[in-house]
Amino acid sequence: MNIIKAGAYIADSAILEDQIHIGHNAVILSGTADNITKICYGVVIGSNSTIYEGVIIGSKAVVRPGSVVNRSVPPLAVVEGNPAKIVGYVETSTSQVDTKVDRLPLPGVTQTSVSGVNIHNLPNVPDIRGNLTVGEFEKQIPFSTNRYFLIYDVPTAETRGEHAHIECHQFLIAVKGTVHVVADDGSNREEFVLDRPSMGIHLPPMTWGIQYRYSNDAVLLVFASHYYDSADYIRNYDEFVSTKKTMLPQ
């Protein structure tokens, strides 16, 4: 059952799924058959918000009061502002990994609440001539690699990732600046801050990964176990969760 508060306007052609909460005086516009607005399951839209035509608000996303949403919002995202930007993700715990430079952890692996996802603290060698950090494949980086890529010059409003891989492992390092990473195994979701080149995160196959809140100078290095293959991607979150459930022991 949907809850729609007084004063809300919803265009006739807009598509609303179930368990949606729409606040007072919110406005949901919609366009032609090729530009229809869709509000997916479990979405919360705050009072006095405006959703532009053609926008898709993904399942369980939250639009904070007074926001103006002119671009589609991924599942579970929290957005606010004018224009709305992603500021977080619902049902996501914050990693307790200590990132203070004056007490960097010793090299090693820290398990997280997300199945198979680990934080790797790589060897770090400070030197007046310039610092060095190193990782060896199949040792500190827990797989052999066939590919790497760099992500940089990302506008702060943009979100990268938002997919899972069926077979490919990934290892992420912020070689410069700061990047927030959300890892999700279909049951647990945790957010991490990559903020030094001696810290990496391993995302195994069938992990939903999101990268956002890039600092202006951020450079994200990603090692991948497989060559690029579009068939290895799951890009729909609901499909990812459904697939994970079929993999659970009966």
Backbone hydrogen bonds, N-H to C=O, Kabsch-Sander energy under -0.5 kcal/mol:
donor,donor_aa,acceptor,acceptor_aa,energy
3,I,20,I,-3.1
4,I,2,N,-0.5
5,K,3,I,-0.5
5,K,22,I,-2.7
8,A,5,K,-1.6
9,Y,26,A,-3.1
11,A,28,I,-2.7
14,A,11,A,-1.4
15,I,37,T,-2.8
16,L,14,A,-0.5
17,E,39,I,-2.5
21,H,43,V,-2.5
22,I,3,I,-3.1
22,I,20,I,-0.5
23,G,21,H,-0.5
23,G,45,I,-2.8
25,N,6,A,-1.2
26,A,23,G,-1.5
27,V,49,S,-3.0
28,I,9,Y,-2.8
29,L,27,V,-0.6
29,L,51,I,-2.8
31,G,35,N,-1.8
35,N,32,T,-2.0
38,K,55,V,-2.2
39,I,15,I,-3.1
40,C,38,K,-0.6
40,C,57,I,-2.5
42,G,18,D,-2.2
43,V,40,C,-1.4
44,V,61,A,-2.3
45,I,21,H,-3.3
46,G,44,V,-0.5
46,G,63,V,-2.9
48,N,24,H,-2.4
49,S,46,G,-1.2
50,T,67,S,-2.6
51,I,27,V,-3.1
52,Y,50,T,-0.6
52,Y,69,V,-2.8
54,G,35,N,-0.6
55,V,52,Y,-1.3
57,I,38,K,-2.7
57,I,55,V,-0.5
58,G,56,I,-0.7
58,G,73,V,-2.8
60,K,41,Y,-2.4
61,A,58,G,-1.9
62,V,77,A,-2.8
63,V,44,V,-3.2
64,R,62,V,-0.6
64,R,79,V,-2.7
66,G,47,S,-2.1
67,S,64,R,-1.6
68,V,81,G,-2.4
69,V,50,T,-3.1
69,V,67,S,-0.5
70,N,68,V,-0.7
73,V,56,I,-2.4
76,L,59,S,-1.9
77,A,74,P,-1.6
78,V,88,G,-2.9
79,V,62,V,-2.6
80,E,85,K,-1.8
84,A,68,V,-2.9
85,K,80,E,-2.5
87,V,78,V,-3.2
88,G,78,V,-1.0
90,V,76,L,-2.8
92,T,89,Y,-0.7
93,S,91,E,-0.5
93,S,189,R,-2.2
95,S,191,E,-3.0
103,R,100,K,-1.7
104,L,101,V,-0.8
108,G,121,N,-1.7
110,T,119,I,-3.0
111,Q,109,V,-0.5
112,T,117,V,-1.2
117,V,114,V,-2.0
118,N,116,G,-0.5
118,N,202,H,-0.9
119,I,110,T,-2.8
120,H,200,G,-3.1
121,N,108,G,-3.1
121,N,119,I,-0.6
122,L,120,H,-0.8
122,L,198,S,-2.9
125,V,132,L,-3.9
130,G,127,D,-2.0
132,L,125,V,-2.1
134,V,123,P,-1.2
138,E,141,I,-3.3
138,E,143,F,-0.8
139,K,136,E,-1.9
139,K,141,I,-0.6
141,I,136,E,-2.1
143,F,141,I,-1.2
146,N,224,A,-2.1
147,R,224,A,-1.5
149,F,222,V,-2.0
151,I,220,L,-2.4
153,D,218,A,-0.7
158,E,155,P,-2.1
160,R,211,Q,-3.3
162,E,160,R,-0.6
162,E,209,G,-1.9
163,H,209,G,-1.3
164,A,234,I,-2.2
166,I,232,D,-2.4
170,Q,203,L,-2.1
171,F,223,F,-2.0
172,L,201,I,-2.5
173,I,221,L,-2.6
174,A,199,M,-0.6
175,V,173,I,-1.2
175,V,219,V,-1.4
176,K,219,V,-1.3
179,V,194,L,-2.2
180,H,212,Y,-2.4
181,V,192,F,-2.9
182,V,210,I,-2.8
183,A,181,V,-0.5
183,A,190,E,-2.5
184,D,208,W,-1.8
185,D,188,N,-2.1
190,E,183,A,-2.3
191,E,93,S,-2.9
192,F,181,V,-3.2
194,L,179,V,-3.0
194,L,192,F,-0.6
195,D,193,V,-0.7
199,M,196,R,-1.4
200,G,120,H,-2.5
201,I,172,L,-1.8
202,H,118,N,-2.5
203,L,170,Q,-3.0
203,L,201,I,-0.6
206,M,165,H,-3.7
207,T,204,P,-0.5
208,W,184,D,-2.8
209,G,163,H,-2.5
209,G,207,T,-0.5
210,I,182,V,-2.1
211,Q,160,R,-2.3
212,Y,180,H,-2.4
215,S,178,T,-2.4
218,A,215,S,-1.8
219,V,176,K,-2.4
220,L,151,I,-2.9
221,L,173,I,-3.3
221,L,219,V,-0.6
222,V,149,F,-2.7
223,F,171,F,-2.4
224,A,147,R,-3.0
225,S,169,H,-2.0
232,D,229,D,-2.1
233,Y,230,S,-1.3
234,I,164,A,-2.7
237,Y,235,R,-0.6
240,F,236,N,-2.1
241,V,237,Y,-2.5
242,S,238,D,-2.2
243,T,239,E,-2.5
244,K,240,F,-2.5
245,K,241,V,-1.9
246,T,242,S,-1.4
247,M,243,T,-0.8
247,M,244,K,-0.8
248,L,244,K,-0.5
248,L,245,K,-1.0
